[in-house]
Amino acid sequence: MKVIVVGGGWSGCAAALSAHKQGGEVTLIERADMLLGTGLVGGIMRNNGRFTATEEMIAMGGGEIFRLVDQNCLHRNIEFPKHRHASLYNVATMEPLVKRFLMEKEIRIHLSTRVEDVEMDGARMKAVIAKQGGDKVRFGGEVFIDTTGTAGPPSSCTKYGNGCVMCIIRCPSFGGRVSISAKAGVKEMIGRKGGQIGAMSGACKLFKESLSREIVDTLNRKGVAVIPIPPSAQAKGKLSFKACQQYALPEYEENIVLLNTGHAKLMAAFFPLEVLRVVPGFENARYEDPYAGGVGNSIRYVGMAPRDDALKVEGIENLFCAGEKAGLLVGHTEAIVTGVLAGYNAVRHVRREKPLILPSSLSIGDAIAYVRTEMNTEEGLGYKYTFSGSVYFEQMKGKGLYSTDVKEIEKRVDAAGLTRVFSKHIS
Ligand SMILES: Cc1cc2nc3c(=O)[nH]c(=O)nc-3n(C[C@H](O)[C@H](O)[C@H](O)COP(=O)(O)OP(=O)(O)OC[C@H]3O[C@@H](n4cnc5c(N)ncnc54)[C@H](O)[C@@H]3O)c2cc1C
């Protein structure tokens, strides 16, 4: 059972592990020289409803990656404006831990390998064709998973944003994102709100060394520092185009909210450097990601695949998807839980077994169905969906799905008959 996963972000890593646990012979292909994609600069976990989704996945037996992350957190159970019980992983040390973990499972990882084309037999994908160094390499498989995300390429960042700002995706060095769903002929969906196509990533990183000692001490001790922005330096109305609507709140416009993820994570899409340096403590501030964080940020959500609730891409017999490719889903947690389901269903597909669709009595199943339905409406294409805030967290609370009681979450999973479902066929 050859499973080919294209895209080594959080969703691809989770899909690869999940397919391996079901007995798949898994190849994971990533265009850059490191795994984790945008997860190389994120870090926030377990905030608000993400806690529930994480514990649901652990109870369903798909929690290995969450356990790895939990072990590599700099802060646990912290609060910042409108976000509770968050953990912050160390973005500098996370990737090698995940890579080693996957390699120990004998998942074949091909880094610096960019898929540029697909080979089809009617509606069936036969192979992906990648560029590896100067060579063209063919990866044939029985089932494929598109986890290429939605960040970039530079043409999108130029057309819909403020140009390439040299973010962690590093398109100029490794080549931009290529969607295998689009290459297979699938008409992808585009997130849009009013005149804005896609959305701008909502956070940057500053070098701690460039901030005042007082701010760094607070950050290291508490994990969070909230610094009021003088009114003259506040840029009102910048929040609406943010990808992370869970942080598009007045608190984030009137203050600089910093989180300690190893670097100082600045919870704003971008902040002109000369304005930032007016804020006390930021006189010497310097961006670590994106390098031109004073100018803009990456554009995302320009290419999502239409899919069903088993995460099979519509129109292609043997292609699944997860993470941002599976909808306007924001977040590592969202990428990991959809990755686990896509990997599981990909192997079931090869075995000709019925796919698993998670029920709406669990937040993960509810979110997967909710996002698909909402994305069929013009209004729904204007939102982003996450367990941690904005419209989906409201729906979660309204349906009584949000809980931080681990025993209660385990009972819910049990009532759905899904306890340890993702670990039943460990090879
Ligand atoms: C600056 C920033 C900060 C963030 N902070 C947080 C946070 O703190 N907490 C949180 O939960 N979420 C955060 N997010 C959102 C989160 O990172 C993403 O929603 C999630 O991790 C997406 O995972 P993914 O696997 O779907 O996509 P990606 O992370 O985009 O991964 C896709 C991968 O596919 C690869 N790829 C693309 N095309 C090809 C190809 N043709 N061949 C081979 N490989 C290919 C890419 O190189 C990339 O590694 C942040 C995002 C950004 C940009």
The ligand as a Tripos MOL2 file, in Angstrom:
@<TRIPOS>MOLECULE
LIG
   53    58     1     0     0
SMALL
NO_CHARGES

@<TRIPOS>ATOM
      1 C1          3.5600   33.4010   10.6110 C.3       1 LIG1
      2 C2          2.5700   32.3500   11.0220 C.ar      1 LIG1
      3 C3          2.3400   32.0950   12.3730 C.ar      1 LIG1
      4 C4          1.4290   31.1230   12.7580 C.ar      1 LIG1
      5 N1          1.2470   30.8580   14.0890 N.ar      1 LIG1
      6 C5          0.4260   29.8560   14.4710 C.ar      1 LIG1
      7 C6          0.3340   29.4690   15.8390 C.ar      1 LIG1
      8 O1          1.0180   30.0200   16.7080 O.2       1 LIG1
      9 N2         -0.5050   28.4490   16.1700 N.ar      1 LIG1
     10 C7         -1.2780   27.8100   15.2210 C.ar      1 LIG1
     11 O2         -2.0160   26.8920   15.5780 O.2       1 LIG1
     12 N3         -1.1980   28.1480   13.9140 N.ar      1 LIG1
     13 C8         -0.3640   29.1480   13.5130 C.ar      1 LIG1
     14 N4         -0.2580   29.4730   12.1930 N.ar      1 LIG1
     15 C9         -1.0930   28.7490   11.2020 C.3       1 LIG1
     16 C10        -0.5350   27.3510   10.9800 C.3       1 LIG1
     17 O3          0.8640   27.4140   10.8730 O.3       1 LIG1
     18 C11        -1.1130   26.7010    9.7300 C.3       1 LIG1
     19 O4         -2.4940   26.9140    9.5860 O.3       1 LIG1
     20 C12        -0.8630   25.1880    9.7290 C.3       1 LIG1
     21 O5          0.3400   24.8330   10.3560 O.3       1 LIG1
     22 C13        -0.9050   24.7440    8.2680 C.3       1 LIG1
     23 O6         -0.3440   23.4800    8.1070 O.3       1 LIG1
     24 P1         -0.3930   22.7670    6.6900 P.3       1 LIG1
     25 O7          0.3450   21.5030    6.8420 O.co2     1 LIG1
     26 O8         -1.7800   22.7220    6.1810 O.co2     1 LIG1
     27 O9          0.3580   23.7730    5.6790 O.3       1 LIG1
     28 P2          1.8790   24.3690    5.6510 P.3       1 LIG1
     29 O10         2.3810   24.6360    7.0060 O.co2     1 LIG1
     30 O11         1.7760   25.5040    4.6940 O.co2     1 LIG1
     31 O12         2.6880   23.1790    5.0220 O.3       1 LIG1
     32 C14         2.6340   22.8640    3.6520 C.3       1 LIG1
     33 C15         3.9690   22.2760    3.2560 C.3       1 LIG1
     34 O13         3.8860   21.8120    1.9100 O.3       1 LIG1
     35 C16         5.1100   22.1060    1.2550 C.3       1 LIG1
     36 N5          4.8440   22.1280   -0.1660 N.ar      1 LIG1
     37 C17         4.0680   22.9770   -0.8670 C.ar      1 LIG1
     38 N6          4.0620   22.6400   -2.1720 N.ar      1 LIG1
     39 C18         4.8500   21.5510   -2.2910 C.ar      1 LIG1
     40 C19         5.2290   20.7370   -3.3900 C.ar      1 LIG1
     41 N7          4.7520   20.9750   -4.6120 N.pl3     1 LIG1
     42 N8          6.0830   19.7130   -3.1780 N.ar      1 LIG1
     43 C20         6.5570   19.4390   -1.9320 C.ar      1 LIG1
     44 N9          6.2160   20.1870   -0.8560 N.ar      1 LIG1
     45 C21         5.3680   21.2180   -1.0320 C.ar      1 LIG1
     46 C22         5.5130   23.4410    1.8460 C.3       1 LIG1
     47 O14         6.8880   23.6630    1.6930 O.3       1 LIG1
     48 C23         5.0940   23.2840    3.3070 C.3       1 LIG1
     49 O15         6.1380   22.7670    4.1090 O.3       1 LIG1
     50 C24         0.6800   30.4190   11.7750 C.ar      1 LIG1
     51 C25         0.9200   30.6580   10.4110 C.ar      1 LIG1
     52 C26         1.8770   31.5980   10.0350 C.ar      1 LIG1
     53 C27         2.1500   31.8030    8.5660 C.3       1 LIG1
@<TRIPOS>BOND
     1     1     2 1
     2     2     3 ar
     3     2    52 ar
     4     3     4 ar
     5     4     5 ar
     6     4    50 ar
     7     5     6 ar
     8     6     7 ar
     9     6    13 1
    10     7     8 2
    11     7     9 ar
    12     9    10 ar
    13    10    11 2
    14    10    12 ar
    15    12    13 ar
    16    13    14 ar
    17    14    15 1
    18    14    50 ar
    19    15    16 1
    20    16    17 1
    21    16    18 1
    22    18    19 1
    23    18    20 1
    24    20    21 1
    25    20    22 1
    26    22    23 1
    27    23    24 1
    28    24    25 2
    29    24    26 1
    30    24    27 1
    31    27    28 1
    32    28    29 2
    33    28    30 1
    34    28    31 1
    35    31    32 1
    36    32    33 1
    37    33    34 1
    38    33    48 1
    39    34    35 1
    40    35    36 1
    41    35    46 1
    42    36    37 ar
    43    36    45 ar
    44    37    38 ar
    45    38    39 ar
    46    39    40 ar
    47    39    45 ar
    48    40    41 1
    49    40    42 ar
    50    42    43 ar
    51    43    44 ar
    52    44    45 ar
    53    46    47 1
    54    46    48 1
    55    48    49 1
    56    50    51 ar
    57    51    52 ar
    58    52    53 1
@<TRIPOS>SUBSTRUCTURE
     1 LIG1         1 GROUP 0 **** ****
